[in-house]
Amino acid sequence: MTLSLQTLQELSTDSALVMLQAAQQKAEQLGIRVCISVVGPQGVALASIRMNGAPLLSASLAEDKAYTAVSFNRATHEWDERLANQPKVQQALGQRDRFTLLGGGLPVNVPAEFLSDSGSGTRYDSGSTGSLTSSSLLVAAVGVSGGAVTQDIECAEAAIAALGINNSYGP
């Protein structure tokens, strides 16, 4: 057997903090208090916050939303429609500890054409605006919980937009 290695590319902690701040600002504009979690491509938390006054349960829900989104590279609000005619699959997934159908979890994909090797790791050129394509790289996911589903999605989209990436997932 031949040894084969793969390089994992994930969002930096600094970028995760930028996302948290953008989502928090959006929540403040909407007049809601939320919890926000950003996970890397392996589902491990990079950064998270709970706004003062946000529901306590929302902290774990935000992380579960991010975990679910990164696990499948799919927005969590898409699952209801996707599983509407598959009750057994929906039931099986619903019994998993970290899987959630609740909207507010979005994957973060960087279009491959905006990735460049800069010697100190891979960086995204935030001066460019890319759109989601089939040749994108999953680098993280964000989960937001505490508002209505549409508000959580708006906050998650604001977090991604703060990176200069156009990942449009709308409900």
C-alpha positions in Angstrom: 0.0 0.0 0.0 1.2 3.5 -0.8 1.0 6.2 1.7 -1.2 9.1 0.6 -1.6 12.4 2.5 -4.1 15.2 2.0 -3.9 18.8 3.0 -6.8 20.2 4.9 -7.7 23.8 4.1 -9.9 25.6 6.6 -10.9 29.1 7.5 -8.6 31.0 9.7 -9.6 31.9 13.3 -9.3 35.6 12.3 -11.8 35.1 9.5 -14.1 33.2 11.9 -14.0 36.2 14.2 -14.9 38.5 11.3 -17.9 36.3 10.6 -19.0 36.4 14.2 -18.9 40.2 14.3 -20.8 40.5 11.0 -23.5 38.1 12.2 -23.8 39.9 15.5 -24.1 43.3 13.8 -26.9 41.9 11.5 -28.7 40.5 14.6 -28.5 43.9 16.3 -30.0 45.5 13.1 -32.8 43.0 13.3 -33.3 43.6 17.0 -32.6 40.0 18.0 -30.2 38.2 20.3 -28.5 35.2 18.9 -25.8 32.6 19.3 -23.3 32.2 16.5 -20.9 29.3 15.8 -18.3 28.9 13.1 -16.8 25.4 12.5 -14.0 24.2 10.3 -14.5 21.6 7.5 -14.2 18.7 10.1 -16.9 20.2 12.3 -14.6 21.4 15.0 -15.5 24.8 16.5 -13.3 27.7 15.3 -15.2 30.5 17.2 -18.5 31.1 18.8 -20.4 33.7 20.8 -23.6 34.1 22.7 -25.0 37.6 22.6 -26.2 38.9 26.0 -29.9 37.9 26.3 -29.8 35.1 23.7 -31.6 31.9 24.6 -29.2 29.5 26.4 -30.3 26.6 24.2 -29.4 28.6 21.1 -25.7 28.1 21.8 -25.7 24.4 21.2 -28.3 24.8 18.4 -26.0 27.2 16.6 -23.1 24.8 16.8 -25.4 21.9 15.6 -26.5 24.0 12.7 -22.9 24.7 11.6 -22.0 21.1 12.1 -24.9 19.8 10.0 -24.1 22.4 7.3 -20.5 21.4 7.1 -21.2 17.7 7.3 -23.3 17.8 4.1 -22.1 21.0 2.5 -25.7 22.0 2.5 -27.8 24.8 4.1 -29.8 23.3 7.0 -33.1 24.9 5.8 -33.0 22.8 2.7 -33.5 19.5 4.6 -37.2 19.8 5.1 -37.9 20.0 1.4 -35.2 17.5 0.5 -36.6 14.9 3.0 -40.3 15.6 2.6 -41.0 12.3 0.8 -38.4 10.3 2.8 -39.9 9.9 6.3 -37.6 7.0 7.2 -34.5 9.0 6.3 -35.8 12.0 8.1 -36.5 10.0 11.2 -33.1 8.3 11.1 -31.2 11.6 10.6 -33.4 13.3 13.3 -32.2 10.7 15.8 -28.5 11.8 15.3 -27.2 13.9 18.2 -25.8 16.8 16.1 -28.1 16.7 13.0 -30.7 19.5 12.8 -33.3 20.4 10.2 -33.6 23.9 11.7 -32.6 26.7 9.3 -29.7 29.0 10.1 -26.7 26.8 9.2 -24.8 27.6 6.0 -21.6 26.1 4.5 -18.8 28.5 3.6 -17.4 27.7 0.2 -14.6 29.5 -1.4 -14.5 29.4 -5.3 -11.4 27.6 -6.4 -10.4 30.4 -8.8 -9.9 32.7 -5.8 -7.5 30.4 -3.9 -3.8 31.1 -4.2 -0.7 29.7 -2.4 1.0 32.6 -0.7 3.7 30.7 1.1 2.1 31.1 4.6 -1.0 29.1 3.7 -3.9 29.4 1.4 -5.6 32.8 1.4 -8.8 34.1 -0.2 -8.5 37.4 -2.1 -11.2 39.4 -0.4 -10.9 42.1 -3.1 -12.6 39.7 -5.6 -16.2 38.7 -5.5 -16.8 35.1 -6.4 -20.0 33.1 -6.6 -20.7 29.6 -5.5 -19.8 27.1 -8.1 -19.3 23.4 -8.4 -15.5 23.9 -8.2 -15.5 25.6 -4.7 -13.7 24.5 -1.6 -15.6 23.9 1.6 -13.6 25.7 4.3 -16.1 26.2 7.2 -19.8 26.5 8.1 -21.7 29.0 10.2 -24.7 28.4 12.4 -27.0 31.1 13.9 -29.8 30.4 16.4 -32.0 32.7 18.5 -34.2 34.5 16.0 -36.9 33.3 13.5 -35.5 31.0 10.9 -35.4 33.7 8.2 -33.5 36.0 10.7 -31.0 33.3 11.6 -30.3 32.8 7.8 -29.9 36.5 7.3 -27.3 36.7 10.0 -25.5 33.6 8.7 -25.5 35.2 5.2 -24.1 38.4 6.6 -21.3 36.4 8.2 -20.3 34.9 4.9 -20.7 38.1 3.0 -18.2 39.8 5.4 -15.5 37.5 3.9 -16.3 38.9 0.4 -17.8 35.6 -0.7 -21.1 35.3 -2.5 -22.7 32.1 -1.1 -26.4 32.8 -1.7 -28.6 30.2 0.0 -31.9 32.1 0.6 -34.8 30.3 2.2 
